[in-house]
Amino acid sequence: MNFASYSNGDMVVETTCYPENRGRMFYGLKANGRPFFKDKSNNKETPYYSINVEGENFKSLEGEGIIIKLSNNEDNGKEYFFSISKMACNTELFDFDNDKVFIKLTNTFINNYYDFRTLRSAIIPLSKSITDDKYYYIFGFVSKKWYSLSGNKFLLQKHKFETLNEYEDTNTYTEQYIESDDSSEGYQTSCFQTVNGLINCFYSTTNYNKDIFYNILKTTIELSDKKVISFQSESSIVVFNIL
């Protein structure tokens, strides 16, 4: 299930099915406890909403949810539910009022240089304004470059959303990113923003001796001045040779 809350305190939970299908089902409550959605057949309040995803790309398995705003201000600051599936499936942007869902493959969302491999990613809004007055979102995940012989890497990207109708063909990636120096171990990460605006992320890596390290990364909202503190784990990777 993917959970997200709006700026006014309303909340929405998305559920997906396994095996995967086209259905997306939601449960929502307003901050005052009343149902979030409206049944368009009778205009009555309801906490339930469902929609089917059309087209060839419809796979979505668990993932992360967040509420986003468009940076072009064409909709007067309206908020939308956005979800990122685990593994290389879909990113999906929902317009509940108009019964629309906008889809982009996750590998395309991260700019097609990488093969998205995350089981648990991290996406957070930047709470401090940027000089260009846009809405930015930090996305942390584990991936592998298509053309690289090295292993998985932890990556941190900055995204902004400009449009709904052209979302599938519009790049949200801002060309700013951080990549871990060592290969990532595990397929999950966690990020948050501190009260003074810094971005902190937690992820694990492994070295050539198969030692596992826990890493805490600190960086600015511009994804500059990266600092990493690493702690070696008592666990290690065991390789079995089958004769």
Secondary structure, 3 states (H helix, E strand, C coil): CEEEECCCCCEEEEECCCCCCCEEEEEEECCCCCECEEECCCCEEECEEEEECCCCCCCCCCCEEEEEEECCCCCCCCEEEEEECCCCCEEEEEEHHHCEEEEEEHHHHCCCCEEECCCECEEEECCCCCCCCCCCEEEEEEEEECCCCCCCEEEEEEECECCCCCHHHCCCEEEEEEECCCEECCCECEEEECCCCCEEEEEEEECCCCEEEEEEEEECCCCCCCEEEEEEEEEECCCCCCC
